């Protein structure tokens, strides 16, 4: 569910915010949506390892989100016509 939130919900929410709530230059709005479609950061794994909690889940979510981000980033690029 973390991967779905990160790769689908976050870009959709970002798109809605930069389109209907905030007044942004189109270049920066597209950049925000594209950046929100990127995979989860490795800092999640570093924090999990530091606290020795959910290390396997963090590493699995980073791997899965990185693989599926190939699709999400491509879809966002096509949608935004970049």
C-alpha positions as CSV (number, residue, x, y, z in Angstrom):
1,X,0.0,0.0,0.0
2,X,3.0,2.3,0.5
3,X,4.0,2.0,-3.1
4,X,0.5,2.7,-4.3
5,X,0.3,5.8,-2.1
6,X,3.8,7.0,-3.3
7,X,3.5,6.3,-7.0
8,X,-0.2,6.9,-7.7
9,X,-1.9,8.9,-4.9
10,X,0.9,11.4,-4.3
11,X,1.3,12.5,-8.0
12,X,-2.5,12.8,-8.3
13,X,-2.7,14.9,-5.2
14,X,0.2,17.0,-6.3
15,X,-1.5,17.6,-9.7
16,X,-4.7,18.6,-8.0
17,X,-2.9,21.0,-5.7
18,X,-0.8,22.7,-8.3
19,X,-3.8,22.9,-10.7
20,X,-6.6,24.0,-8.4
21,X,-5.2,25.3,-5.2
22,X,-1.8,27.0,-5.8
23,X,-1.0,29.4,-8.6
24,X,2.2,28.1,-10.1
25,X,4.1,28.6,-13.3
26,X,3.3,25.7,-15.6
27,X,7.0,24.6,-15.7
28,X,7.2,24.4,-11.9
29,X,3.8,22.7,-11.6
30,X,4.9,20.0,-14.1
31,X,8.2,19.6,-12.2
32,X,6.3,19.1,-8.9
33,X,4.1,16.4,-10.4
34,X,7.0,14.7,-12.0
35,X,9.1,14.7,-8.8
36,X,6.2,13.3,-6.8
37,X,6.1,10.3,-9.2
38,X,9.6,9.3,-8.4
39,X,10.3,6.2,-6.1
40,X,10.6,6.3,-2.4
41,X,13.9,7.6,-0.9
42,X,16.5,5.4,0.5
43,X,16.4,7.5,3.7
44,X,13.5,5.3,4.7
45,X,15.8,2.3,4.7
46,X,18.5,4.2,6.6
47,X,16.1,5.2,9.4
48,X,14.6,1.7,9.6
49,X,18.0,0.3,9.9
50,X,19.1,2.8,12.5
51,X,16.1,2.0,14.7
52,X,16.3,-1.7,13.7
53,X,12.6,-1.7,12.9
54,X,10.8,-2.7,9.6
55,X,14.1,-3.1,7.8
56,X,12.9,-5.8,5.4
57,X,9.7,-3.9,4.7
58,X,11.5,-0.7,4.0
59,X,14.0,-2.3,1.6
60,X,11.2,-4.2,-0.2
61,X,9.1,-1.0,-0.6
62,X,12.1,0.9,-2.0
63,X,12.8,-2.0,-4.5
64,X,9.2,-2.3,-5.6
65,X,8.7,1.5,-5.8
66,X,11.8,1.8,-7.9
67,X,10.7,-0.9,-10.3
68,X,7.1,0.5,-10.7
69,X,8.4,4.1,-10.9
70,X,9.5,3.2,-14.5
71,X,5.8,3.0,-15.3
72,X,4.6,5.9,-13.2
73,X,7.2,8.3,-14.4
74,X,6.5,7.3,-18.0
75,X,2.7,7.8,-17.5
76,X,3.3,11.2,-15.9
77,X,5.6,12.3,-18.7
78,X,3.1,11.3,-21.3
79,X,0.2,12.9,-19.4
80,X,2.1,16.2,-18.9
81,X,3.3,16.1,-22.5
82,X,6.9,16.7,-21.5
